[in-house]
Amino acid sequence: MLALIIKRILQAIPVLFIVVTVTFFLVRLAPGGPFDTDKAVAPEVMEALREAYNLNAPMHQQYFEYLANLVRGELGPSYKFPSRTVNEIIAESFPVTVELALYAITLAIFIGMPLGIIAAVKSNTWLDYLPMSVAMIGICLPSMLLGPLLILSLGIYFNMFPVSGWGYLPGDKMLPALTLASAYGAYIARITRSGMLEVLSQDYIRTARAKGLSAMRVILVHALRGGVSPVVSFLGPAFAGLLAGSFVVETVFQIPGLGRFFVQAAFNRDYTMILGTTIFFAFVIIMCNLAADILLIFLNPKLRKGNTAN
């Protein structure tokens, strides 16, 4: 187990290096700059700003200085918010994004897994066709369209939930969480159905049924553990995708999360903010995938033996 963790961390280092390098030069080569505005700025003021942020230095020098700061854990000051560093903004806004992702992944699991189990147990019936059709709609409907539809229907027409902001009550977070969870809940439903169908056709399930065990016990005790293994493999990338894919939802619902800051940074050409959030999200995605691999090893003894042998 420890060897697996060390191996994945070592694999992450070159990946992060490539992410930093590609993002750094792409941001610098994009048209415009962090201090471009609609109003005319005196050349001496613009020169002073560029000098203050070391933007007049050669690009390779800026790159190596950024790498040196990154090794120390310093992501630099934000150009848009000069009184705050990127580290401070991430520390303040990322917990909101994590909370939103946790609500979304919980909804996705509690919606997707039961639908997938029912569809597998009642395969080739209307209890199979209807959930899978709804799941396909959830996959095809983008969050940028689903969000406004939920705002208009559940928020404005039925007045069930707040339409924007990030309050303290769970109901205040239902619309953005549901918007973010829809596609992932649909994927979980389809993956659960496939995994359960494969397990339900195994010999040991037929043996359990031949012993006279109830259908509920066969499903929950014998089939569920093997049937949800593909879902566990999916949860790591799914949670990482929820964290990194919350940009649109946070913008639509005016949520003060890290994704919203990233969108603002892209519009403002805030170099350090774009770099910092990209690197941070890349690191989080790698850690989520590692956590999913470790959890899958605990659930699957065969994988545990294989890693011990290696």
Phi and psi restraints in degrees (value plus and minus 20) as a CYANA .aco file:
   2 LEU   PHI     -83.5   -43.5
   2 LEU   PSI     -57.3   -17.3
   3 ALA   PHI     -84.1   -44.1
   3 ALA   PSI     -57.6   -17.6
   4 LEU   PHI     -83.5   -43.5
   4 LEU   PSI     -64.5   -24.5
   5 ILE   PHI     -82.9   -42.9
   5 ILE   PSI     -65.8   -25.8
   6 ILE   PHI     -83.4   -43.4
   6 ILE   PSI     -61.0   -21.0
   7 LYS   PHI     -81.8   -41.8
   7 LYS   PSI     -64.4   -24.4
   8 ARG   PHI     -87.2   -47.2
   8 ARG   PSI     -57.6   -17.6
   9 ILE   PHI     -85.4   -45.4
   9 ILE   PSI     -61.6   -21.6
  10 LEU   PHI     -84.9   -44.9
  10 LEU   PSI     -55.6   -15.6
  11 GLN   PHI     -88.1   -48.1
  11 GLN   PSI     -48.5    -8.5
  12 ALA   PHI     -92.2   -52.2
  12 ALA   PSI     -47.5    -7.5
  13 ILE   PHI     -81.1   -41.1
  13 ILE   PSI     -72.2   -32.2
  14 PRO   PHI     -85.5   -45.5
  14 PRO   PSI     -51.1   -11.1
  15 VAL   PHI     -83.6   -43.6
  15 VAL   PSI     -66.6   -26.6
  16 LEU   PHI     -83.8   -43.8
  16 LEU   PSI     -57.7   -17.7
  17 PHE   PHI     -82.1   -42.1
  17 PHE   PSI     -63.2   -23.2
  18 ILE   PHI     -85.2   -45.2
  18 ILE   PSI     -61.6   -21.6
  19 VAL   PHI     -80.3   -40.3
  19 VAL   PSI     -65.6   -25.6
  20 VAL   PHI     -82.0   -42.0
  20 VAL   PSI     -67.0   -27.0
  21 THR   PHI     -85.5   -45.5
  21 THR   PSI     -69.8   -29.8
  22 VAL   PHI     -83.0   -43.0
  22 VAL   PSI     -65.6   -25.6
  23 THR   PHI     -84.6   -44.6
  23 THR   PSI     -61.7   -21.7
  24 PHE   PHI     -78.2   -38.2
  24 PHE   PSI     -69.6   -29.6
  25 PHE   PHI     -97.4   -57.4
  25 PHE   PSI     -53.2   -13.2
  26 LEU   PHI     -85.4   -45.4
  26 LEU   PSI     -61.0   -21.0
  27 VAL   PHI     -84.1   -44.1
  27 VAL   PSI     -62.7   -22.7
  28 ARG   PHI     -88.3   -48.3
  28 ARG   PSI     -52.7   -12.7
  29 LEU   PHI    -103.9   -63.9
  29 LEU   PSI     -31.3     8.7
  30 ALA   PHI     -88.7   -48.7
  30 ALA   PSI     128.8   168.8
  31 PRO   PHI     -82.5   -42.5
  31 PRO   PSI     129.2   169.2
  32 GLY   PHI      67.0   107.0
  32 GLY   PSI     155.5   195.5
  33 GLY   PHI    -167.2  -127.2
  33 GLY   PSI     150.6   190.6
  34 PRO   PHI     -87.9   -47.9
  34 PRO   PSI     -38.0     2.0
  35 PHE   PHI    -132.0   -92.0
  35 PHE   PSI      -7.1    32.9
  36 ASP   PHI     -95.6   -55.6
  36 ASP   PSI     109.0   149.0
  37 THR   PHI    -154.6  -114.6
  37 THR   PSI     149.3   189.3
  38 ASP   PHI     -90.6   -50.6
  38 ASP   PSI     -47.8    -7.8
  39 LYS   PHI    -107.2   -67.2
  39 LYS   PSI     125.8   165.8
  40 ALA   PHI     -88.8   -48.8
  40 ALA   PSI     114.1   154.1
  41 VAL   PHI    -135.3   -95.3
  41 VAL   PSI     115.4   155.4
  42 ALA   PHI     -78.6   -38.6
  42 ALA   PSI     118.4   158.4
  43 PRO   PHI     -75.6   -35.6
  43 PRO   PSI     -58.6   -18.6
  44 GLU   PHI     -87.4   -47.4
  44 GLU   PSI     -52.6   -12.6
  45 VAL   PHI     -87.8   -47.8
  45 VAL   PSI     -65.5   -25.5
  46 MET   PHI     -80.7   -40.7
  46 MET   PSI     -60.5   -20.5
  47 GLU   PHI     -85.6   -45.6
  47 GLU   PSI     -59.8   -19.8
  48 ALA   PHI     -85.0   -45.0
  48 ALA   PSI     -59.5   -19.5
  49 LEU   PHI     -85.2   -45.2
  49 LEU   PSI     -65.0   -25.0
  50 ARG   PHI     -84.6   -44.6
  50 ARG   PSI     -56.5   -16.5
  51 GLU   PHI     -88.5   -48.5
  51 GLU   PSI     -59.2   -19.2
  52 ALA   PHI     -84.3   -44.3
  52 ALA   PSI     -54.8   -14.8
  53 TYR   PHI    -120.2   -80.2
  53 TYR   PSI      -8.1    31.9
  54 ASN   PHI      41.0    81.0
  54 ASN   PSI      11.6    51.6
  55 LEU   PHI    -103.9   -63.9
  55 LEU   PSI     -27.8    12.2
  56 ASN   PHI    -105.1   -65.1
  56 ASN   PSI     -33.0     7.0
  57 ALA   PHI     -90.6   -50.6
  57 ALA   PSI     136.5   176.5
  58 PRO   PHI     -76.5   -36.5
  58 PRO   PSI     129.6   169.6
  59 MET   PHI     -81.8   -41.8
  59 MET   PSI     -59.0   -19.0
  60 HIS   PHI     -85.1   -45.1
  60 HIS   PSI     -54.2   -14.2
  61 GLN   PHI     -87.7   -47.7
  61 GLN   PSI     -62.1   -22.1
  62 GLN   PHI     -80.3   -40.3
  62 GLN   PSI     -58.5   -18.5
  63 TYR   PHI     -84.4   -44.4
  63 TYR   PSI     -68.9   -28.9
  64 PHE   PHI     -88.7   -48.7
  64 PHE   PSI     -52.6   -12.6
  65 GLU   PHI     -86.8   -46.8
  65 GLU   PSI     -58.4   -18.4
  66 TYR   PHI     -85.8   -45.8
  66 TYR   PSI     -61.2   -21.2
  67 LEU   PHI     -81.6   -41.6
  67 LEU   PSI     -60.9   -20.9
  68 ALA   PHI     -83.1   -43.1
  68 ALA   PSI     -62.3   -22.3
  69 ASN   PHI     -87.0   -47.0
  69 ASN   PSI     -57.0   -17.0
  70 LEU   PHI     -84.6   -44.6
  70 LEU   PSI     -58.6   -18.6
  71 VAL   PHI     -80.2   -40.2
  71 VAL   PSI     -53.0   -13.0
  72 ARG   PHI    -104.2   -64.2
  72 ARG   PSI     -19.4    20.6
  73 GLY   PHI      63.2   103.2
  73 GLY   PSI      -5.5    34.5
  74 GLU   PHI    -122.2   -82.2
  74 GLU   PSI     100.0   140.0
  75 LEU   PHI    -117.2   -77.2
  75 LEU   PSI     -19.5    20.5
  76 GLY   PHI      68.7   108.7
  76 GLY   PSI     152.2   192.2
  77 PRO   PHI    -101.3   -61.3
  77 PRO   PSI     131.6   171.6
  78 SER   PHI     -99.9   -59.9
  78 SER   PSI     115.1   155.1
  79 TYR   PHI     -92.7   -52.7
  79 TYR   PSI     -50.6   -10.6
  80 LYS   PHI     -98.3   -58.3
  80 LYS   PSI     -56.7   -16.7
  81 PHE   PHI    -139.2   -99.2
  81 PHE   PSI      60.9   100.9
  82 PRO   PHI     -83.2   -43.2
  82 PRO   PSI     -40.0     0.0
  83 SER   PHI    -105.8   -65.8
  83 SER   PSI     -21.9    18.1
  84 ARG   PHI    -148.3  -108.3
  84 ARG   PSI     128.1   168.1
  85 THR   PHI    -113.1   -73.1
  85 THR   PSI     142.8   182.8
  86 VAL   PHI     -83.3   -43.3
  86 VAL   PSI     -57.0   -17.0
  87 ASN   PHI     -77.8   -37.8
  87 ASN   PSI     -63.8   -23.8
  88 GLU   PHI     -86.1   -46.1
  88 GLU   PSI     -60.9   -20.9
  89 ILE   PHI     -85.5   -45.5
  89 ILE   PSI     -62.6   -22.6
  90 ILE   PHI     -83.9   -43.9
  90 ILE   PSI     -64.5   -24.5
  91 ALA   PHI     -82.3   -42.3
  91 ALA   PSI     -52.0   -12.0
  92 GLU   PHI    -102.8   -62.8
  92 GLU   PSI     -59.1   -19.1
  93 SER   PHI    -116.9   -76.9
  93 SER   PSI     -46.5    -6.5
  94 PHE   PHI     -84.2   -44.2
  94 PHE   PSI     -57.2   -17.2
  95 PRO   PHI     -77.0   -37.0
  95 PRO   PSI     -52.3   -12.3
  96 VAL   PHI     -86.5   -46.5
  96 VAL   PSI     -63.3   -23.3
  97 THR   PHI     -83.8   -43.8
  97 THR   PSI     -60.6   -20.6
  98 VAL   PHI     -83.5   -43.5
  98 VAL   PSI     -63.0   -23.0
  99 GLU   PHI     -82.0   -42.0
  99 GLU   PSI     -63.6   -23.6
 100 LEU   PHI     -81.5   -41.5
 100 LEU   PSI     -63.4   -23.4
 101 ALA   PHI     -85.1   -45.1
 101 ALA   PSI     -56.9   -16.9
 102 LEU   PHI     -86.2   -46.2
 102 LEU   PSI     -63.6   -23.6
 103 TYR   PHI     -78.9   -38.9
 103 TYR   PSI     -64.7   -24.7
 104 ALA   PHI     -86.2   -46.2
 104 ALA   PSI     -65.3   -25.3
 105 ILE   PHI     -88.3   -48.3
 105 ILE   PSI     -53.2   -13.2
 106 THR   PHI     -85.2   -45.2
 106 THR   PSI     -65.9   -25.9
 107 LEU   PHI     -81.1   -41.1
 107 LEU   PSI     -63.4   -23.4
 108 ALA   PHI     -81.2   -41.2
 108 ALA   PSI     -61.0   -21.0
 109 ILE   PHI     -88.7   -48.7
 109 ILE   PSI     -67.7   -27.7
 110 PHE   PHI     -92.4   -52.4
 110 PHE   PSI     -38.4     1.6
 111 ILE   PHI    -112.2   -72.2
 111 ILE   PSI     -65.9   -25.9
 112 GLY   PHI     -94.2   -54.2
 112 GLY   PSI     -64.1   -24.1
 113 MET   PHI     -85.9   -45.9
 113 MET   PSI     -68.1   -28.1
 114 PRO   PHI     -80.1   -40.1
 114 PRO   PSI     -60.3   -20.3
 115 LEU   PHI     -83.0   -43.0
 115 LEU   PSI     -61.3   -21.3
 116 GLY   PHI     -86.1   -46.1
 116 GLY   PSI     -59.4   -19.4
 117 ILE   PHI     -86.5   -46.5
 117 ILE   PSI     -65.4   -25.4
 118 ILE   PHI     -81.0   -41.0
 118 ILE   PSI     -63.2   -23.2
 119 ALA   PHI     -83.5   -43.5
 119 ALA   PSI     -55.7   -15.7
 120 ALA   PHI     -92.9   -52.9
 120 ALA   PSI     -62.5   -22.5
 121 VAL   PHI     -88.2   -48.2
 121 VAL   PSI     -57.1   -17.1
 122 LYS   PHI    -126.1   -86.1
 122 LYS   PSI      23.8    63.8
 123 SER   PHI     -81.8   -41.8
 123 SER   PSI     125.5   165.5
 124 ASN   PHI      43.7    83.7
 124 ASN   PSI       7.5    47.5
 125 THR   PHI    -144.5  -104.5
 125 THR   PSI     157.7   197.7
 126 TRP   PHI     -85.0   -45.0
 126 TRP   PSI     -45.2    -5.2
 127 LEU   PHI     -93.0   -53.0
 127 LEU   PSI     -29.5    10.5
 128 ASP   PHI    -118.0   -78.0
 128 ASP   PSI     -67.7   -27.7
 129 TYR   PHI     -86.2   -46.2
 129 TYR   PSI     -61.3   -21.3
 130 LEU   PHI     -86.9   -46.9
 130 LEU   PSI     -71.1   -31.1
 131 PRO   PHI     -81.4   -41.4
 131 PRO   PSI     -58.3   -18.3
 132 MET   PHI     -90.6   -50.6
 132 MET   PSI     -50.7   -10.7
 133 SER   PHI     -88.3   -48.3
 133 SER   PSI     -62.7   -22.7
 134 VAL   PHI     -83.0   -43.0
 134 VAL   PSI     -59.3   -19.3
 135 ALA   PHI     -82.7   -42.7
 135 ALA   PSI     -59.7   -19.7
 136 MET   PHI     -84.6   -44.6
 136 MET   PSI     -57.6   -17.6
 137 ILE   PHI     -83.7   -43.7
 137 ILE   PSI     -62.0   -22.0
 138 GLY   PHI     -82.5   -42.5
 138 GLY   PSI     -55.1   -15.1
 139 ILE   PHI     -90.7   -50.7
 139 ILE   PSI     -60.5   -20.5
 140 CYS   PHI     -99.7   -59.7
 140 CYS   PSI     -41.7    -1.7
 141 LEU   PHI    -107.8   -67.8
 141 LEU   PSI      93.1   133.1
 142 PRO   PHI     -91.9   -51.9
 142 PRO   PSI     133.4   173.4
 143 SER   PHI     -84.7   -44.7
 143 SER   PSI     -49.4    -9.4
 144 MET   PHI     -88.1   -48.1
 144 MET   PSI     -39.9     0.1
 145 LEU   PHI    -117.0   -77.0
 145 LEU   PSI     -60.2   -20.2
 146 LEU   PHI     -85.9   -45.9
 146 LEU   PSI     -59.2   -19.2
 147 GLY   PHI     -76.5   -36.5
 147 GLY   PSI     -76.4   -36.4
 148 PRO   PHI     -79.6   -39.6
 148 PRO   PSI     -54.8   -14.8
 149 LEU   PHI     -84.4   -44.4
 149 LEU   PSI     -61.8   -21.8
 150 LEU   PHI     -87.5   -47.5
 150 LEU   PSI     -56.6   -16.6
 151 ILE   PHI     -82.3   -42.3
 151 ILE   PSI     -65.5   -25.5
 152 LEU   PHI     -87.3   -47.3
 152 LEU   PSI     -60.8   -20.8
 153 SER   PHI    -102.8   -62.8
 153 SER   PSI     -87.5   -47.5
 154 LEU   PHI     -96.8   -56.8
 154 LEU   PSI     -48.0    -8.0
 155 GLY   PHI    -107.7   -67.7
 155 GLY   PSI     -68.2   -28.2
 156 ILE   PHI    -115.9   -75.9
 156 ILE   PSI     -70.8   -30.8
 157 TYR   PHI     -89.4   -49.4
 157 TYR   PSI     -72.5   -32.5
 158 PHE   PHI    -110.4   -70.4
 158 PHE   PSI     -32.4     7.6
 159 ASN   PHI      33.6    73.6
 159 ASN   PSI      24.9    64.9
 160 MET   PHI    -111.8   -71.8
 160 MET   PSI     -54.3   -14.3
 161 PHE   PHI    -156.6  -116.6
 161 PHE   PSI     134.7   174.7
 162 PRO   PHI     -83.5   -43.5
 162 PRO   PSI     127.8   167.8
 163 VAL   PHI    -114.7   -74.7
 163 VAL   PSI     -30.8     9.2
 164 SER   PHI    -178.2  -138.2
 164 SER   PSI     148.9   188.9
 165 GLY   PHI      69.7   109.7
 165 GLY   PSI    -198.9  -158.9
 166 TRP   PHI    -160.7  -120.7
 166 TRP   PSI      69.1   109.1
 167 GLY   PHI    -104.7   -64.7
 167 GLY   PSI    -187.4  -147.4
 168 TYR   PHI    -117.7   -77.7
 168 TYR   PSI     -41.2    -1.2
 169 LEU   PHI    -104.7   -64.7
 169 LEU   PSI     127.3   167.3
 170 PRO   PHI     -77.3   -37.3
 170 PRO   PSI     -54.9   -14.9
 171 GLY   PHI     -84.0   -44.0
 171 GLY   PSI     -47.4    -7.4
 172 ASP   PHI     -86.8   -46.8
 172 ASP   PSI     -38.5     1.5
 173 LYS   PHI    -129.1   -89.1
 173 LYS   PSI     -15.1    24.9
 174 MET   PHI     -87.8   -47.8
 174 MET   PSI     -66.9   -26.9
 175 LEU   PHI     -83.0   -43.0
 175 LEU   PSI     -71.4   -31.4
 176 PRO   PHI     -83.4   -43.4
 176 PRO   PSI     -57.1   -17.1
 177 ALA   PHI     -86.1   -46.1
 177 ALA   PSI     -61.4   -21.4
 178 LEU   PHI     -86.5   -46.5
 178 LEU   PSI     -58.7   -18.7
 179 THR   PHI     -82.0   -42.0
 179 THR   PSI     -63.4   -23.4
 180 LEU   PHI     -94.3   -54.3
 180 LEU   PSI     -48.6    -8.6
 181 ALA   PHI    -105.7   -65.7
 181 ALA   PSI     -36.7     3.3
 182 SER   PHI     -78.2   -38.2
 182 SER   PSI     -72.2   -32.2
 183 ALA   PHI     -86.4   -46.4
 183 ALA   PSI     -60.9   -20.9
 184 TYR   PHI     -91.0   -51.0
 184 TYR   PSI     -55.4   -15.4
 185 GLY   PHI     -82.8   -42.8
 185 GLY   PSI     -57.3   -17.3
 186 ALA   PHI     -85.6   -45.6
 186 ALA   PSI     -64.0   -24.0
 187 TYR   PHI     -82.1   -42.1
 187 TYR   PSI     -62.9   -22.9
 188 ILE   PHI     -82.5   -42.5
 188 ILE   PSI     -59.8   -19.8
 189 ALA   PHI     -81.0   -41.0
 189 ALA   PSI     -64.9   -24.9
 190 ARG   PHI     -91.1   -51.1
 190 ARG   PSI     -59.0   -19.0
 191 ILE   PHI     -87.1   -47.1
 191 ILE   PSI     -61.6   -21.6
 192 THR   PHI     -81.7   -41.7
 192 THR   PSI     -62.9   -22.9
 193 ARG   PHI     -79.6   -39.6
 193 ARG   PSI     -66.1   -26.1
 194 SER   PHI     -84.4   -44.4
 194 SER   PSI     -64.9   -24.9
 195 GLY   PHI     -84.5   -44.5
 195 GLY   PSI     -61.4   -21.4
 196 MET   PHI     -88.3   -48.3
 196 MET   PSI     -58.7   -18.7
 197 LEU   PHI     -80.9   -40.9
 197 LEU   PSI     -60.6   -20.6
 198 GLU   PHI     -85.9   -45.9
 198 GLU   PSI     -62.1   -22.1
 199 VAL   PHI     -91.3   -51.3
 199 VAL   PSI     -59.7   -19.7
 200 LEU   PHI     -85.1   -45.1
 200 LEU   PSI     -36.9     3.1
 201 SER   PHI    -112.0   -72.0
 201 SER   PSI     -19.5    20.5
 202 GLN   PHI     -96.6   -56.6
 202 GLN   PSI     138.4   178.4
 203 ASP   PHI     -84.3   -44.3
 203 ASP   PSI     -59.1   -19.1
 204 TYR   PHI     -88.3   -48.3
 204 TYR   PSI     -44.1    -4.1
 205 ILE   PHI     -93.2   -53.2
 205 ILE   PSI     -61.3   -21.3
 206 ARG   PHI     -83.5   -43.5
 206 ARG   PSI     -57.0   -17.0
 207 THR   PHI     -84.8   -44.8
 207 THR   PSI     -62.9   -22.9
 208 ALA   PHI     -81.8   -41.8
 208 ALA   PSI     -59.0   -19.0
 209 ARG   PHI     -88.8   -48.8
 209 ARG   PSI     -57.4   -17.4
 210 ALA   PHI     -85.8   -45.8
 210 ALA   PSI     -46.3    -6.3
 211 LYS   PHI     -95.2   -55.2
 211 LYS   PSI     -26.4    13.6
 212 GLY   PHI      71.5   111.5
 212 GLY   PSI      -7.2    32.8
 213 LEU   PHI     -87.3   -47.3
 213 LEU   PSI     128.2   168.2
 214 SER   PHI     -86.6   -46.6
 214 SER   PSI     134.4   174.4
 215 ALA   PHI     -80.9   -40.9
 215 ALA   PSI     -57.6   -17.6
 216 MET   PHI     -84.4   -44.4
 216 MET   PSI     -61.3   -21.3
 217 ARG   PHI     -87.9   -47.9
 217 ARG   PSI     -59.9   -19.9
 218 VAL   PHI     -80.8   -40.8
 218 VAL   PSI     -62.2   -22.2
 219 ILE   PHI     -91.9   -51.9
 219 ILE   PSI     -70.0   -30.0
 220 LEU   PHI     -97.2   -57.2
 220 LEU   PSI     -54.8   -14.8
 221 VAL   PHI    -114.1   -74.1
 221 VAL   PSI     -63.8   -23.8
 222 HIS   PHI    -117.8   -77.8
 222 HIS   PSI     -60.0   -20.0
 223 ALA   PHI    -112.8   -72.8
 223 ALA   PSI     -51.3   -11.3
 224 LEU   PHI     -84.5   -44.5
 224 LEU   PSI     -61.0   -21.0
 225 ARG   PHI     -81.5   -41.5
 225 ARG   PSI     -65.1   -25.1
 226 GLY   PHI     -94.2   -54.2
 226 GLY   PSI     -51.9   -11.9
 227 GLY   PHI     -90.8   -50.8
 227 GLY   PSI     -48.4    -8.4
 228 VAL   PHI    -113.0   -73.0
 228 VAL   PSI     -20.5    19.5
 229 SER   PHI     -77.5   -37.5
 229 SER   PSI     -62.8   -22.8
 230 PRO   PHI     -82.4   -42.4
 230 PRO   PSI     -50.8   -10.8
 231 VAL   PHI     -87.9   -47.9
 231 VAL   PSI     -60.9   -20.9
 232 VAL   PHI     -81.1   -41.1
 232 VAL   PSI     -61.4   -21.4
 233 SER   PHI     -81.7   -41.7
 233 SER   PSI     -53.0   -13.0
 234 PHE   PHI     -99.1   -59.1
 234 PHE   PSI     -45.1    -5.1
 235 LEU   PHI     -85.8   -45.8
 235 LEU   PSI     -55.9   -15.9
 236 GLY   PHI     -81.6   -41.6
 236 GLY   PSI     -78.2   -38.2
 237 PRO   PHI     -80.5   -40.5
 237 PRO   PSI     -52.5   -12.5
 238 ALA   PHI     -86.0   -46.0
 238 ALA   PSI     -66.2   -26.2
 239 PHE   PHI     -85.5   -45.5
 239 PHE   PSI     -59.1   -19.1
 240 ALA   PHI     -82.8   -42.8
 240 ALA   PSI     -60.1   -20.1
 241 GLY   PHI     -85.6   -45.6
 241 GLY   PSI     -55.1   -15.1
 242 LEU   PHI     -85.9   -45.9
 242 LEU   PSI     -59.7   -19.7
 243 LEU   PHI     -86.7   -46.7
 243 LEU   PSI     -67.8   -27.8
 244 ALA   PHI    -101.3   -61.3
 244 ALA   PSI     -38.0     2.0
 245 GLY   PHI    -121.9   -81.9
 245 GLY   PSI      -5.2    34.8
 246 SER   PHI    -106.3   -66.3
 246 SER   PSI     -15.7    24.3
 247 PHE   PHI     -77.5   -37.5
 247 PHE   PSI     -70.0   -30.0
 248 VAL   PHI     -86.4   -46.4
 248 VAL   PSI     -65.6   -25.6
 249 VAL   PHI     -84.3   -44.3
 249 VAL   PSI     -63.1   -23.1
 250 GLU   PHI     -84.7   -44.7
 250 GLU   PSI     -53.6   -13.6
 251 THR   PHI     -92.7   -52.7
 251 THR   PSI     -63.4   -23.4
 252 VAL   PHI     -83.9   -43.9
 252 VAL   PSI     -62.9   -22.9
 253 PHE   PHI    -116.8   -76.8
 253 PHE   PSI     -13.2    26.8
 254 GLN   PHI      36.2    76.2
 254 GLN   PSI      30.6    70.6
 255 ILE   PHI    -117.1   -77.1
 255 ILE   PSI     110.6   150.6
 256 PRO   PHI     -99.2   -59.2
 256 PRO   PSI      33.9    73.9
 257 GLY   PHI    -117.8   -77.8
 257 GLY   PSI     159.1   199.1
 258 LEU   PHI     -87.8   -47.8
 258 LEU   PSI     -53.0   -13.0
 259 GLY   PHI     -80.7   -40.7
 259 GLY   PSI     -58.5   -18.5
 260 ARG   PHI     -86.8   -46.8
 260 ARG   PSI     -59.7   -19.7
 261 PHE   PHI     -83.7   -43.7
 261 PHE   PSI     -55.8   -15.8
 262 PHE   PHI     -85.9   -45.9
 262 PHE   PSI     -61.9   -21.9
 263 VAL   PHI     -82.0   -42.0
 263 VAL   PSI     -64.8   -24.8
 264 GLN   PHI     -82.4   -42.4
 264 GLN   PSI     -59.2   -19.2
 265 ALA   PHI     -84.5   -44.5
 265 ALA   PSI     -57.1   -17.1
 266 ALA   PHI     -84.3   -44.3
 266 ALA   PSI     -61.3   -21.3
 267 PHE   PHI     -90.0   -50.0
 267 PHE   PSI     -53.2   -13.2
 268 ASN   PHI    -111.4   -71.4
 268 ASN   PSI     -19.2    20.8
 269 ARG   PHI      34.4    74.4
 269 ARG   PSI      20.2    60.2
 270 ASP   PHI    -100.5   -60.5
 270 ASP   PSI      70.6   110.6
 271 TYR   PHI     -73.6   -33.6
 271 TYR   PSI     -72.2   -32.2
 272 THR   PHI     -86.8   -46.8
 272 THR   PSI     -54.4   -14.4
 273 MET   PHI     -89.7   -49.7
 273 MET   PSI     -61.2   -21.2
 274 ILE   PHI     -83.2   -43.2
 274 ILE   PSI     -67.1   -27.1
 275 LEU   PHI     -83.0   -43.0
 275 LEU   PSI     -66.8   -26.8
 276 GLY   PHI     -81.9   -41.9
 276 GLY   PSI     -65.9   -25.9
 277 THR   PHI     -89.4   -49.4
 277 THR   PSI     -56.7   -16.7
 278 THR   PHI     -83.9   -43.9
 278 THR   PSI     -66.5   -26.5
 279 ILE   PHI     -83.5   -43.5
 279 ILE   PSI     -62.8   -22.8
 280 PHE   PHI     -83.8   -43.8
 280 PHE   PSI     -65.0   -25.0
 281 PHE   PHI     -85.8   -45.8
 281 PHE   PSI     -57.1   -17.1
 282 ALA   PHI     -81.4   -41.4
 282 ALA   PSI     -62.3   -22.3
 283 PHE   PHI     -84.2   -44.2
 283 PHE   PSI     -63.0   -23.0
 284 VAL   PHI     -83.5   -43.5
 284 VAL   PSI     -61.4   -21.4
 285 ILE   PHI     -81.9   -41.9
 285 ILE   PSI     -62.5   -22.5
 286 ILE   PHI     -83.0   -43.0
 286 ILE   PSI     -62.7   -22.7
 287 MET   PHI     -87.4   -47.4
 287 MET   PSI     -57.1   -17.1
 288 CYS   PHI     -85.0   -45.0
 288 CYS   PSI     -61.7   -21.7
 289 ASN   PHI     -84.2   -44.2
 289 ASN   PSI     -58.9   -18.9
 290 LEU   PHI     -84.2   -44.2
 290 LEU   PSI     -63.1   -23.1
 291 ALA   PHI     -82.3   -42.3
 291 ALA   PSI     -59.5   -19.5
 292 ALA   PHI     -85.2   -45.2
 292 ALA   PSI     -60.0   -20.0
 293 ASP   PHI     -82.8   -42.8
 293 ASP   PSI     -62.8   -22.8
 294 ILE   PHI     -85.5   -45.5
 294 ILE   PSI     -63.3   -23.3
 295 LEU   PHI     -83.6   -43.6
 295 LEU   PSI     -57.9   -17.9
 296 LEU   PHI     -86.2   -46.2
 296 LEU   PSI     -55.4   -15.4
 297 ILE   PHI     -85.2   -45.2
 297 ILE   PSI     -58.8   -18.8
 298 PHE   PHI     -85.9   -45.9
 298 PHE   PSI     -54.5   -14.5
 299 LEU   PHI    -101.9   -61.9
 299 LEU   PSI     -44.0    -4.0
 300 ASN   PHI    -137.1   -97.1
 300 ASN   PSI      82.6   122.6
 301 PRO   PHI     -79.7   -39.7
 301 PRO   PSI     -50.9   -10.9
 302 LYS   PHI     -82.1   -42.1
 302 LYS   PSI     -62.4   -22.4
 303 LEU   PHI     -85.9   -45.9
 303 LEU   PSI     -54.3   -14.3
 304 ARG   PHI     -84.6   -44.6
 304 ARG   PSI     -62.2   -22.2
 305 LYS   PHI     -86.8   -46.8
 305 LYS   PSI     -57.1   -17.1
 306 GLY   PHI     -84.7   -44.7
 306 GLY   PSI     -60.6   -20.6
 307 ASN   PHI     -91.5   -51.5
 307 ASN   PSI     -52.9   -12.9
 308 THR   PHI     -86.4   -46.4
 308 THR   PSI     -57.9   -17.9
 309 ALA   PHI     -86.6   -46.6
 309 ALA   PSI     -56.1   -16.1
